[in-house]
Amino acid sequence: MADITFDVVKHFGVLSEERGGWKKEINLVSWNGRTPKFDIRDWAPGHEKMGKGITLSREEAQALQEILAKALAEGEN
């Protein structure tokens, strides 16, 4: 299996924290030297390990923002 490289270009915030210090974060991450994308996933302290997550282009992040704003305005949980 090929090595995966990453560079956290910008940290936006923490959504939640689990036992053991793992945090669900929103970051701008460049994977394998590619164009950075918005990234939501669990990270171990110090970013030495990561969980499964999702990456979004700018357009996908904007679409998600609009969908969430509508859902929150409607009172959906």
N, CA, C and O atoms as a MOPAC input file, in Angstrom:
PM7 MOZYME 1SCF
protein

 N      0.84500 1    -1.18200 1     0.00000 1
 C      0.00000 1     0.00000 1     0.00000 1
 C      0.89000 1     1.24600 1     0.00000 1
 O      1.86700 1     1.31000 1     0.74600 1
 N      0.56400 1     2.20600 1    -0.81200 1
 C      1.35600 1     3.42100 1    -0.94200 1
 C      1.21000 1     4.30000 1     0.30100 1
 O      0.16500 1     4.31100 1     0.95100 1
 N      2.27100 1     5.02900 1     0.61300 1
 C      2.22300 1     5.96800 1     1.72900 1
 C      1.33700 1     7.14900 1     1.35700 1
 O      1.35800 1     7.63300 1     0.22500 1
 N      0.56900 1     7.59500 1     2.32300 1
 C     -0.28300 1     8.76500 1     2.13300 1
 C      0.37800 1     9.91900 1     2.85600 1
 O      0.71300 1     9.82100 1     4.03600 1
 N      0.56300 1    11.01700 1     2.13300 1
 C      1.13500 1    12.20600 1     2.75300 1
 C      0.04600 1    13.25700 1     2.88500 1
 O     -0.90100 1    13.29500 1     2.10000 1
 N      0.19500 1    14.10400 1     3.88300 1
 C     -0.77500 1    15.17400 1     4.07300 1
 C     -0.09700 1    16.38100 1     4.68400 1
 O      0.91800 1    16.26900 1     5.37200 1
 N     -0.68300 1    17.53800 1     4.41800 1
 C     -0.22900 1    18.78500 1     5.00700 1
 C     -1.46700 1    19.55300 1     5.43900 1
 O     -2.28400 1    19.94000 1     4.60300 1
 N     -1.61000 1    19.77700 1     6.74200 1
 C     -2.72800 1    20.58400 1     7.24400 1
 C     -2.35800 1    22.04000 1     6.97000 1
 O     -1.54500 1    22.63600 1     7.67700 1
 N     -2.97100 1    22.59300 1     5.93800 1
 C     -2.65900 1    23.95000 1     5.48600 1
 C     -3.25800 1    24.98000 1     6.43500 1
 O     -2.62700 1    25.99200 1     6.74200 1
 N     -4.49700 1    24.71400 1     6.90500 1
 C     -5.16600 1    25.64100 1     7.81600 1
 C     -6.11700 1    24.86100 1     8.70600 1
 O     -6.85100 1    23.99100 1     8.23600 1
 N     -6.10000 1    25.17900 1     9.99700 1
 C     -7.01400 1    24.57700 1    10.95900 1
 C     -8.15600 1    25.56000 1    11.19900 1
 O     -7.91700 1    26.71000 1    11.56700 1
 N     -9.40500 1    25.11200 1    10.99100 1
 C    -10.55700 1    25.99000 1    11.19100 1
 C    -11.19600 1    25.82100 1    12.55500 1
 O    -11.64200 1    26.80200 1    13.15100 1
 N    -11.25100 1    24.58200 1    13.06700 1
 C    -11.86700 1    24.40000 1    14.37200 1
 C    -12.11000 1    22.94900 1    14.72200 1
 O    -11.92800 1    22.04800 1    13.90400 1
 N    -12.52900 1    22.74600 1    15.97400 1
 C    -12.82700 1    21.42300 1    16.51700 1
 C    -14.33900 1    21.29800 1    16.69000 1
 O    -14.97100 1    22.15600 1    17.30600 1
 N    -14.91000 1    20.23300 1    16.14900 1
 C    -16.35000 1    19.98600 1    16.28600 1
 C    -16.67500 1    19.24400 1    17.57700 1
 O    -17.69400 1    19.51100 1    18.21400 1
 N    -15.80500 1    18.30900 1    17.96000 1
 C    -16.01200 1    17.54900 1    19.18800 1
 C    -14.70000 1    16.89600 1    19.60200 1
 O    -13.75300 1    16.79400 1    18.82200 1
 N    -14.67900 1    16.45500 1    20.86700 1
 C    -13.49700 1    15.76200 1    21.38200 1
 C    -13.93800 1    14.48400 1    22.07300 1
 O    -14.89400 1    14.47600 1    22.84900 1
 N    -13.22600 1    13.40200 1    21.77700 1
 C    -13.53800 1    12.08900 1    22.33800 1
 C    -12.53500 1    11.73800 1    23.42600 1
 O    -11.54200 1    12.43800 1    23.62400 1
 N    -12.80600 1    10.65300 1    24.11900 1
 C    -11.84500 1    10.14400 1    25.10200 1
 C    -10.53100 1     9.82700 1    24.40100 1
 O    -10.50800 1     9.44300 1    23.23200 1
 N     -9.46600 1     9.99300 1    25.12100 1
 C     -8.15600 1     9.71900 1    24.54000 1
 C     -7.60000 1    10.89500 1    23.75500 1
 O     -6.51500 1    10.79900 1    23.18200 1
 N     -8.33300 1    12.00900 1    23.72100 1
 C     -7.84100 1    13.20800 1    23.06400 1
 C     -8.11600 1    13.32300 1    21.58000 1
 O     -7.74700 1    14.32100 1    20.96200 1
 N     -8.76900 1    12.30600 1    20.98500 1
 C     -9.10900 1    12.40400 1    19.56300 1
 C    -10.11300 1    13.53000 1    19.36700 1
 O    -11.02500 1    13.70800 1    20.17500 1
 N     -9.93900 1    14.29300 1    18.28400 1
 C    -10.82100 1    15.42800 1    17.99700 1
 C    -11.33900 1    15.35200 1    16.57100 1
 O    -10.60100 1    15.02600 1    15.64100 1
 N    -12.62900 1    15.65900 1    16.41400 1
 C    -13.20900 1    15.79800 1    15.07600 1
 C    -12.97600 1    17.24800 1    14.66300 1
 O    -13.50400 1    18.17200 1    15.28200 1
 N    -12.17900 1    17.43600 1    13.60800 1
 C    -11.74700 1    18.76600 1    13.19800 1
 C    -12.17400 1    19.10100 1    11.77100 1
 O    -12.42200 1    18.22200 1    10.94600 1
 N    -12.24800 1    20.38800 1    11.51800 1
 C    -12.39900 1    20.88900 1    10.15300 1
 C    -11.09900 1    21.60500 1     9.81500 1
 O    -10.70600 1    22.55800 1    10.48800 1
 N    -10.43600 1    21.13200 1     8.76100 1
 C     -9.15400 1    21.67600 1     8.32600 1
 C     -9.14400 1    21.82400 1     6.81100 1
 O     -9.99800 1    21.28100 1     6.11100 1
 N     -8.17200 1    22.56200 1     6.32900 1
 C     -7.86100 1    22.60200 1     4.90400 1
 C     -6.61400 1    21.74400 1     4.75200 1
 O     -5.55500 1    22.08200 1     5.28000 1
 N     -6.74000 1    20.61900 1     4.02000 1
 C     -5.66400 1    19.63600 1     3.95300 1
 C     -5.28300 1    19.34700 1     2.50200 1
 O     -6.13900 1    19.18200 1     1.63300 1
 N     -3.98300 1    19.29100 1     2.27300 1
 C     -3.45700 1    18.85000 1     0.98100 1
 C     -3.06200 1    17.38800 1     1.13600 1
 O     -2.18800 1    17.06700 1     1.94000 1
 N     -3.69200 1    16.50300 1     0.38000 1
 C     -3.39600 1    15.07200 1     0.41300 1
 C     -2.50400 1    14.72400 1    -0.75500 1
 O     -2.82700 1    15.03800 1    -1.90100 1
 N     -1.38400 1    14.07700 1    -0.48000 1
 C     -0.44300 1    13.63500 1    -1.50800 1
 C     -0.02800 1    14.76300 1    -2.45500 1
 O      0.13200 1    14.55000 1    -3.65700 1
 N      0.14400 1    15.96200 1    -1.89900 1
 C      0.61900 1    17.09500 1    -2.68800 1
 C     -0.42000 1    17.72700 1    -3.60100 1
 O     -0.09700 1    18.60400 1    -4.40300 1
 N     -1.66300 1    17.28500 1    -3.48300 1
 C     -2.72500 1    17.83000 1    -4.34600 1
 C     -3.26300 1    19.14900 1    -3.79100 1
 O     -2.88100 1    19.58500 1    -2.70600 1
 N     -4.15400 1    19.77000 1    -4.55700 1
 C     -4.80300 1    21.00700 1    -4.14300 1
 C     -5.51800 1    20.78300 1    -2.81100 1
 O     -6.23600 1    19.79500 1    -2.65800 1
 N     -5.33100 1    21.68600 1    -1.84400 1
 C     -5.98200 1    21.52400 1    -0.54600 1
 C     -7.50500 1    21.51600 1    -0.66900 1
 O     -8.08500 1    22.21700 1    -1.49800 1
 N     -8.13700 1    20.69800 1     0.18300 1
 C     -9.59400 1    20.60300 1     0.24400 1
 C    -10.03700 1    20.71600 1     1.69300 1
 O     -9.26200 1    20.46300 1     2.61600 1
 N    -11.29500 1    21.10000 1     1.87900 1
 C    -11.87600 1    21.09100 1     3.21300 1
 C    -11.94700 1    19.63700 1     3.65600 1
 O    -12.30300 1    18.75700 1     2.87300 1
 N    -11.60700 1    19.39500 1     4.91100 1
 C    -11.48700 1    18.03200 1     5.40600 1
 C    -12.12600 1    17.94500 1     6.78900 1
 O    -11.81300 1    18.74200 1     7.67400 1
 N    -13.01700 1    16.97900 1     6.97100 1
 C    -13.65500 1    16.73100 1     8.26300 1
 C    -13.33700 1    15.30200 1     8.65000 1
 O    -13.72400 1    14.36500 1     7.95200 1
 N    -12.62100 1    15.12500 1     9.77900 1
 C    -12.27700 1    13.78100 1    10.23800 1
 C    -11.77800 1    13.83400 1    11.66600 1
 O    -11.50100 1    14.90800 1    12.20200 1
 N    -11.66500 1    12.65100 1    12.28600 1
 C    -11.10000 1    12.51200 1    13.62400 1
 C     -9.57800 1    12.45700 1    13.51600 1
 O     -9.02300 1    11.80300 1    12.63300 1
 N     -8.91800 1    13.16000 1    14.43500 1
 C     -7.46300 1    13.17500 1    14.50200 1
 C     -7.01800 1    12.83200 1    15.91700 1
 O     -7.61300 1    13.28700 1    16.89400 1
 N     -5.96700 1    12.02800 1    16.01700 1
 C     -5.33700 1    11.74400 1    17.30400 1
 C     -4.55200 1    12.98200 1    17.72300 1
 O     -4.23700 1    13.82900 1    16.88700 1
 N     -4.23400 1    13.09100 1    19.01200 1
 C     -3.41300 1    14.22000 1    19.45500 1
 C     -2.11800 1    14.29300 1    18.63600 1
 O     -1.46500 1    13.27800 1    18.39100 1
 N     -1.76700 1    15.49500 1    18.22600 1
 C     -0.54600 1    15.68600 1    17.45000 1
 C     -0.66400 1    15.30100 1    15.98500 1
 O      0.31900 1    15.37200 1    15.24600 1
 N     -1.84700 1    14.89700 1    15.55700 1
 C     -2.10400 1    14.50700 1    14.16200 1
 C     -1.23500 1    13.33900 1    13.70900 1
 O     -0.92900 1    13.22100 1    12.52300 1
 N     -0.82600 1    12.45800 1    14.66100 1
 C     -0.01200 1    11.30800 1    14.25400 1
 C     -0.85200 1    10.18500 1    13.66100 1
 O     -0.33100 1     9.34700 1    12.92500 1
 N     -2.15300 1    10.15600 1    13.97200 1
 C     -3.07700 1     9.17900 1    13.39000 1
 C     -4.36900 1     9.89900 1    13.02500 1
 O     -4.69700 1    10.94700 1    13.58000 1
 N     -5.09800 1     9.30400 1    12.07000 1
 C     -6.35500 1     9.90400 1    11.65200 1
 C     -7.40200 1     8.81600 1    11.44200 1
 O     -7.07400 1     7.65900 1    11.17800 1
 N     -8.65500 1     9.20700 1    11.56300 1
 C     -9.75100 1     8.30300 1    11.27600 1
 C    -10.28000 1     8.56200 1     9.87500 1
 O     -9.75500 1     9.39000 1     9.13100 1
 N    -11.32700 1     7.83500 1     9.54100 1
 C    -11.96300 1     8.06300 1     8.24200 1
 C    -12.63100 1     9.42600 1     8.25500 1
 O    -13.06500 1     9.91400 1     9.29800 1
 N    -12.70500 1    10.02500 1     7.09100 1
 C    -13.28400 1    11.34900 1     7.01900 1
 C    -13.83300 1    11.63700 1     5.64200 1
 O    -14.01600 1    10.74200 1     4.81700 1
 N    -14.09000 1    12.90300 1     5.41900 1
 C    -14.63200 1    13.35800 1     4.14500 1
 C    -13.87200 1    14.60400 1     3.71500 1
 O    -13.54900 1    15.46300 1     4.53500 1
 N    -13.58900 1    14.69100 1     2.42300 1
 C    -12.98000 1    15.89100 1     1.86200 1
 C    -13.97600 1    16.53500 1     0.91800 1
 O    -14.73200 1    15.85800 1     0.22000 1
 N    -13.96000 1    17.85700 1     0.91300 1
 C    -14.90300 1    18.61400 1     0.09400 1
 C    -14.17200 1    19.71400 1    -0.67100 1
 O    -13.32200 1    20.41100 1    -0.11800 1
 N    -14.51300 1    19.85700 1    -1.93800 1
 C    -14.01300 1    20.99300 1    -2.70000 1
 C    -14.71000 1    22.25500 1    -2.17700 1
 O    -15.65500 1    22.16000 1    -1.39400 1
 N    -14.26000 1    23.40200 1    -2.59700 1
 C    -14.89600 1    24.66200 1    -2.18000 1
 C    -16.37500 1    24.67100 1    -2.57300 1
 O    -17.22400 1    25.08800 1    -1.78500 1
 N    -16.67600 1    24.22000 1    -3.76600 1
 C    -18.06100 1    24.20200 1    -4.23900 1
 C    -18.91400 1    23.24900 1    -3.40800 1
 O    -20.05400 1    23.56700 1    -3.07000 1
 N    -18.36600 1    22.08100 1    -3.08000 1
 C    -19.10200 1    21.11900 1    -2.25100 1
 C    -19.31300 1    21.66800 1    -0.83900 1
 O    -20.37300 1    21.46300 1    -0.24800 1
 N    -18.31700 1    22.36000 1    -0.29800 1
 C    -18.44800 1    22.95300 1     1.03600 1
 C    -19.52900 1    24.03400 1     1.03900 1
 O    -20.29100 1    24.14800 1     1.99900 1
 N    -19.59500 1    24.82200 1    -0.02700 1
 C    -20.62600 1    25.85900 1    -0.12400 1
 C    -22.01400 1    25.22500 1    -0.22700 1
 O    -22.96200 1    25.71500 1     0.38700 1
 N    -22.14400 1    24.15400 1    -0.98800 1
 C    -23.42400 1    23.45300 1    -1.09700 1
 C    -23.83000 1    22.87800 1     0.25700 1
 O    -24.99600 1    22.96500 1     0.64200 1
 N    -22.87500 1    22.29100 1     0.98300 1
 C    -23.15500 1    21.75300 1     2.31200 1
 C    -23.60100 1    22.85900 1     3.25300 1
 O    -24.53300 1    22.66600 1     4.03300 1
 N    -22.95600 1    24.00600 1     3.19300 1
 C    -23.31600 1    25.13900 1     4.03800 1
 C    -24.77300 1    25.55000 1     3.77900 1
 O    -25.52400 1    25.79500 1     4.72300 1
 N    -25.16400 1    25.62400 1     2.52600 1
 C    -26.53300 1    26.01000 1     2.18000 1
 C    -27.54000 1    24.97300 1     2.66600 1
 O    -28.58900 1    25.33000 1     3.20100 1
 N    -27.23100 1    23.70500 1     2.48300 1
 C    -28.13200 1    22.63100 1     2.90900 1
 C    -28.28400 1    22.63000 1     4.42700 1
 O    -29.39600 1    22.50700 1     4.94200 1
 N    -27.16200 1    22.76800 1     5.14900 1
 C    -27.22700 1    22.78600 1     6.61400 1
 C    -27.98300 1    24.00500 1     7.12900 1
 O    -28.75900 1    23.89300 1     8.07700 1
 N    -27.76600 1    25.16700 1     6.51600 1
 C    -28.48400 1    26.37800 1     6.93000 1
 C    -29.99200 1    26.17800 1     6.78000 1
 O    -30.76200 1    26.57300 1     7.65500 1
 N    -30.40400 1    25.57400 1     5.68700 1
 C    -31.82300 1    25.32000 1     5.45400 1
 C    -32.35700 1    24.30300 1     6.48000 1
 O    -33.42300 1    24.50700 1     7.06000 1
 N    -31.62700 1    23.23300 1     6.69600 1
 C    -32.06000 1    22.20200 1     7.63900 1
 C    -32.15900 1    22.76000 1     9.05800 1
 O    -33.10800 1    22.45000 1     9.77900 1
 N    -31.17900 1    23.58800 1     9.46700 1
 C    -31.19900 1    24.16400 1    10.80200 1
 C    -32.33700 1    25.16100 1    10.95300 1
 O    -32.95600 1    25.23800 1    12.01400 1
 N    -32.61800 1    25.92400 1     9.90200 1
 C    -33.72700 1    26.88100 1     9.93500 1
 C    -35.07800 1    26.16800 1    10.06000 1
 O    -36.01700 1    26.70400 1    10.64900 1
 N    -35.16800 1    24.96700 1     9.50700 1
 C    -36.40800 1    24.19300 1     9.58200 1
 C    -36.52900 1    23.44700 1    10.89900 1
 O    -37.55800 1    22.82800 1    11.16900 1
 N    -35.49000 1    23.49900 1    11.72000 1
 C    -35.53500 1    22.83400 1    13.01100 1
 C    -35.24100 1    21.35500 1    12.97200 1
 O    -35.57500 1    20.63200 1    13.91100 1
 N    -34.60900 1    20.88300 1    11.88300 1
 C    -34.25200 1    19.47400 1    11.78900 1
 C    -33.09700 1    19.17200 1    12.73500 1
 O    -32.20900 1    20.00200 1    12.92800 1
 N    -33.11600 1    17.99000 1    13.31700 1
 C    -32.02600 1    17.60500 1    14.21000 1
 C    -31.11600 1    16.69300 1    13.47900 1
 O    -30.11800 1    16.23800 1    14.03800 1

